Amino acid sequence: MNLGKPIATGNTAEIYLLNNTIVKVFKDYLPETESTYEAAKQKIAYNLGLPVPKILDVTKINGKQAIIMEHIEGRTLGDLLLENWEQAEVYIGLSIDQQQRIHSVKADGLEPMKSKLHRQIASVRRLDEKQKSMLLRKLDSFTFENRLCHGDFHLFNVILADENMFVIDWVDASVGDIRADVCRSYLLYQQFSEELAELYMKIYCDNSGLRKEEIMEWAPIIAAARLSESVESEVEERLIEIIEGCQALGEF
């Protein structure tokens, strides 16, 4: 099948627009279950009534696993921000409305966040066994109410279509502590802009009643889990600094 040129390319897949549908074609190095795994999470979010593109099919195209889903005609809030930084507070606020909507949901059928983070931290080569053990003990010490967490929430994963918004890329979704989900978003924004990260944190805390201090307790855990992903060397060093800084302060 000739899909033409991709409209976007990421670490795990290429995205195509075909016959008014989005076709996500996964790269060969991923497990054969990757497409069904991601589609199942997105279907759960869709069935919960969240603003998510509908999954139309999980198939193989040209020998590669693929997901075909509803095409949402619009632009990401991230793209809009790049064109108009003066509206940063507006775009961050709009995105947080959607993130809090997700966080209000209790969901079944998704992997527990603790299990996912345990697996990620255990696989990190840059950390020694003592550091991993300390981080995992800190992770196990947290108590919280399980809520739906997107796992990779940022402006480029929110599409504005007319006056509606849709949240995409659900592969990292889990059920767990919303503070961990906020902390991950904060660390992702820090890679892009310290000012944007602080704006995000302020608005989320103002809207939710959470305190930055309780959210940042998750920082070494989330930083360690991020090290299990394909990150640039510069980002990796910053994550190591977060972990070692918290360790030096006796926070784990």
N, C-alpha and C positions, 0 to 999 in steps of 0.2 A: 504494500500500500504506500502510495506517495503522499506523505504528510506535508510536504513543502518545507519551508524554513521554520525553525522554532521561534516563537515569540518571546520565550524566556528560557534561560538555562540555569540550573542550580547544581548543587553538589551531588544530588541523587537522581535527578531527572531532567528531561527536556519537555517543555510545554508547547503544544501546538494548538492552533485554532482551525477546526475542521467542521464544515457544515453546521456552523453556529453551535458547536460543542467544544469543550476544552478536552484535549487528549494529553494525558500525562504519561510519558514513556520513561520507564525506569532504566537506570544504567545497569550494565551486565554484572557488576561486582556485588550487587545486593542479593540477599537471600530470595529464593523463589516465592516466599510468602509475603514479600514486602508490599505488593499491590493490594492483596486481600487484607493485610494487616491495617494499612492506612485507610482503605475504603471502609472497613468495618467501623473504625473510629468516627469517620465523617458521617456515616449512616446513623450512628448513635446520636451524634450532635444534631443532625437533621431531624430525627424522629423525636427529639426533645423539644422541637419547635424553635431551635436557634436559627439565626440567619446564616445558613450554610448552603453552598451549591449542592444540588441534588446529584447523587451518584447514579449514572445511567447504566454503566456496565464495567465489569472487571474482566479483562481479556488479554490476549497476546497480539501484538502487532509487529510484523517483521521479525518474529522470534523473540521479542522483548515483552516483558510484562507491562501492562498499561491500564490506566483508569480513564474512563470516559465520563465526563460530568457536565452538568449544566454550565453554560457560558453566562457569566455575569458581565454585562456591558457597563463598564465604568473605569475608574482609576483608583489606585491605592492612595490612602492618606499620605503615605510616604512620598509618593511622586508629587502630590499636591504641595507638600511641605517644601520640597526642594525648589519649587517655583515661587513660593511665598512664605518666607520664614517669619514674616510679621504675624502670620496666622497660626503660629506654632501652638499657642495655648488653646486655640479653638480645635485644632486637629487632635491634639493630645486629649483634650476633654471628650471629644466625640469617641475616640478609641477606648477611653476608660469606661465610658457608658456601656460599651459592648463587653469589655472585659468583666465588669461587675455583673452584667447580666449573665455571663457564663459562670461566674463564681457563685451566683445565687442558686445554682442547680446541683441537686444530688443525683448522681448517675450510677447505674449498675452496668456491669459488663466491660469496664475498662480496667486496665492494669493499675494496681495501687502505686502511688507515687513513691512510697518508701521502697518497694521492690525494685522499681526502675532505677532509683538513685543508688541503691545498694549495688546493683549490677554494674552501673556505669563507673562508680568509684572503684570497685574491685578490679576493673579492667585497666585503670590508668597506670601507665608505666613510669611517668615522671614522679610519682609519689612512692615513698618507701612503705613497707608494711606497717610500721609504727604510725605513720601519718594516716594511712587508710583506716587502721583500727580506731584511732582517736576520732576521726571524722565520722565513722559509722556509729560509734557510741553516741556522739552528739546527735546524729540523725535519729537514733532510736530513742533519745531522751525527749524528743518533741511530742507534745500531745496536741491534737487538733481535731476538728470535725471535717470529715472527708467531703470535699466539694469538687466539682468539675474544674479542671485546670487545663488551659490550652497548651502550655508547655513551650511555646515559641511566639508569644504575643508581642507584636510591635506594629508600627504604622504601615509597614509594607505587606502585612497580612490582613489588612482591613480594606475592602473595596467600597468606595462610595459610588452608588449607582442611582442617579437622580437624587432622591432624598432618603434612600435606603442604604443600609450598610450590611456587608456580608463578610464573614470571617473565613479565611481559607487556611490551608496547610495544617491539618489536624494530626499529623503522624506522631507528634510528641505528646498528645493529650493523655491525661491520667486523672485519677481521683486522689486528692490529697489536700495539703495545706495551701490556702490561697496566698498566704504570705510568701511561700516559696515561689509561686508563680509570679508574684509581683517583683520579688527579688531578681528572678531571672530576667524579666523585662528591663528592670533597672540596669543590670549589668550589660545587657545587650545595647541599651541606649548609650551607656558610658563609652562603648567602643566607637560610637558615632559622634557624640557630643556630650560633654559633661553638663553643659547648661540644659540640654534637652532632658538628660537623665534626672536632674534635680527638679525640673519642671514637672516631669511625669510623677516623680515620687511625691511632690507636694500636692498635686491635684488628687492623686489616688488617696493619700492620707486624709486630705480635707473631705473628700467625698465618702470615705468609708469609716472614719474614726480610728483606723489603725495608726500606730506610731512607726516612724522610720526605724527606730531602734529595734523593735520586735521583728520587723521585716528583714533588717540587715543581720539578724542572728543566723539567717539562712545563708549568708554570703559565702562562707568557706565550703559549705556543702554544695551549693549551686556551682561555684567556681570549679570545684573538683570534678563534678559531673560533666561540666563543659569540656574539661580536658580529655574526656573520652571521645569527643567529637572531632571532626576534621576542622581544626582552627589554625589560623596563621601563626607563625612563630612569635610575632609581636603580641598577639592576643594571648598566646600560651604563657608568655612571660608575665603579663599583667595578671593572669589568673593565679599563677604561682605566687606572685607578690601578695595577692589577697589572702591566700591560704596561709602563707608563712607569717604575714602580718597578724592575722587572727591567732595563730599558734603562739607567736611571741607575746601576745597580750593575755595568753592563758584562756582564750575563749573556747578552746577544745583540747 
